[in-house]
Amino acid sequence: MTPRPAPTPPPAALRHPSGAFVVLEGGDGAGKSTQAGRLVAALRAEGHDVVRTREPGGTPLGERVRELVLDPAHGPVDPRTEALLFAAARAAHVEQLIRPALAAGRIVVCDRFADSSAAYQGAGRGLGVARVAELNAWATAGLVPDLTVLLDVRAATGRARRLERDGGAGDRLEAEPDGFHDTTRRAFLELAEREPGRYLVLDAARSAAELAGEIAAAVRARLAVEVAP
Ligand code: TYD
């Protein structure tokens, strides 16, 4: 009798029914979108079922809010209005896209999440990090990323990169002066310091290839822990 071949193990995503929620955070010009793209490609090449999304956005309503809240033509927007618009888009995103994807065992890779509101509206606009975090805990019904990758970028470096990318024709938030971006940077770092086990903080000035390698390794390590019986 010929021996039976060993059964093929199911792909990791199937063994991981609760999914994984990975968020990329950092200042403007940190290279989050590049890294999100690389991470998604690496995970898909390994057979994972991955959803790539971004904030503000991710749903038709969220994309409309994005247009509204980032349009420089609107001029100054009251900080509370700004915080509520981001939170409203996030609530829809979590309810309609992120939670269903996680429940289906998929890996969600999201460009920005609630920490962006804590840093930009809480610290940058002066509404208070704790208060904005609380608003967002309500908006997301308590959803917290499994891993947050913080690409730490100095304001001047971020500005130079944005200039290279699109001639500096930034949105309403990007157009803020360096002092604003320094404040948001410090807030991101403080959030990461409070929960070191849930954050991977990387210097965004390093090469894109090196960063991609470290991010993918950190996500794989996390998946391995969560998949283990
Ligand atoms: P982003 O999509 O990273 O910009 P880009 O289109 O250049 O990739 O983010 C858009 C801007 O919105 C960015 O300046 C940060 C800001 N923002 C907030 O102020 N609060 C938030 O909650 C979020 C998600 C973004």
Boltz pocket constraint, residues with backbone or C-beta under 6 A from the ligand:
constraints:
  - pocket:
      binder: B
      contacts: [[A, 28], [A, 33], [A, 54], [A, 55], [A, 56], [A, 70], [A, 86], [A, 111], [A, 112], [A, 113], [A, 114], [A, 116], [A, 117], [A, 118], [A, 120], [A, 121], [A, 171], [A, 173], [A, 174]]
      max_distance: 6.0
